[in-house]
Amino acid sequence: MADTVRPIRAGPREVRWVDLQAQRHRLGGRIEAAIADVLDHGQFILGPEVGTLEDRLARFSGARHAVSCASGTDALLLALLAWGVGPGDAVAVPSFTFVASAEVVPLVGATPVFVEVQPDTFNIDPGSVADAVEVARHQGLRLVGVIAVDLFGQPADYAAVGQVAADHGLWVLGDAAQSFGASLHGVPVGTLAPVTATSFFPAKPLGAYGDGGAVLTDDADLAERLRSLREHGRGSTKYEHVQVGVNGRLDTLQAAVLLEKLSIFDDELLARQAVAERYGAGLADVVGVPAVMDGATSAWAQYTVVLDDRDRVAAALGRRGIPTAVYYPRPLHRQAAFCSFPRTAAELAVSDRLSREVLSLPIHPYLEPAAQDRVIQAVRDGVS
Ligand SMILES: *Cc1c(COP(=O)(O)O)cnc(C)c1O
């Protein structure tokens, strides 16, 4: 959207892609006060807010340990480094996802094997993971793990993925960059997989005012290694290095912002759920609406519909001043940086089709019903 000067608060019928100003207004100066506290104490790196946030994230997700870090991408990377994934190893990753899910694999010298997603949930197809074991073997590689992505906010089918993983001795890493706050059969994201990576990029359901991320796990040894890796592989003192690491810490300022936002997060998740239900009721008869698995809740990072004439409908909404986005217009197995890596089939037909047919509509906790009804009407007019 154009960067024009806009009123701080949206009008009742104005549709914004996200509304961080409404959230800031609601928090009523608490974020500014939290930032001022950090400026006063001056501990910008691993200050007290970082530890407090980690405790709160662990409590919120049910995980024993939360290790914060600089981004969701670093969270994935740190997990692979902590496990020692490297050359000769292959990792199953869905092709229909954000690039970060896959890029960390070649960064550690391992090989991604692109697998298929399910057409209705957009999440990894567990059957495809079993195929990846064979594909890796044919390439002289050993499939060691699977990165299950919780696309658009809904947890992957961790029971099914976990079964395939157990059958083949694979680890499971949850890419929960979009799903922090969701759950499956009452189990919160953060404890659905043995290790879960999440992101606090500003547009994620729990977003900071800059980059941030965290790894959630019950494994105390792994958490210890992650804490070392995010600080140049440090040992028990700062200039002792016991492994090769990175600079991957979360800023204290971002932790302070996140602590305030976490205090209203449950309520925001309910508001997102209400928006998603209103879309479902208003659109299910004219476009493909996202399927939520039995027993699952979504954090609704995106509300993504499937329709034949995606580009025409997007243009029609644009003419009415309604922003939309395409996540993702090209699957990873068709990207220049990734097309030479193996995949489970010559054609990943579902990933290819979704990349042509998906359209994400505005969803955030502050979307007013009257504004949302304009979106619904515009989609209905656009497809007819
Ligand atoms: C946003 C995102 C990431 C990366 O998170 P950053 O904090 O931007 O590095 C990884 N995976 C998925 C699915 C994402 O949507």
PDBQT file of the ligand as one rigid body, heavy atoms in Angstrom, charges set to zero:
ROOT
HETATM    1  C1  LIG A 401       7.850 -15.281   8.923  1.00  0.00    +0.000 C 
HETATM    2  C2  LIG A 401       8.189 -16.691   8.715  1.00  0.00    +0.000 A 
HETATM    3  C3  LIG A 401       9.450 -17.216   9.034  1.00  0.00    +0.000 A 
HETATM    4  C4  LIG A 401      10.634 -16.367   9.402  1.00  0.00    +0.000 C 
HETATM    5  O1  LIG A 401      10.421 -15.495  10.434  1.00  0.00    +0.000 OA
HETATM    6  P1  LIG A 401      11.327 -14.153  10.522  1.00  0.00    +0.000 P 
HETATM    7  O2  LIG A 401      11.105 -13.701  11.932  1.00  0.00    +0.000 OA
HETATM    8  O3  LIG A 401      10.795 -13.207   9.505  1.00  0.00    +0.000 OA
HETATM    9  O4  LIG A 401      12.727 -14.536  10.257  1.00  0.00    +0.000 OA
HETATM   10  C5  LIG A 401       9.650 -18.583   8.919  1.00  0.00    +0.000 A 
HETATM   11  N1  LIG A 401       8.668 -19.392   8.492  1.00  0.00    +0.000 NA
HETATM   12  C6  LIG A 401       7.452 -18.938   8.156  1.00  0.00    +0.000 A 
HETATM   13  C7  LIG A 401       6.406 -19.906   7.735  1.00  0.00    +0.000 C 
HETATM   14  C8  LIG A 401       7.175 -17.567   8.243  1.00  0.00    +0.000 A 
HETATM   15  O5  LIG A 401       5.960 -17.125   7.898  1.00  0.00    +0.000 OA
ENDROOT
TORSDOF 0
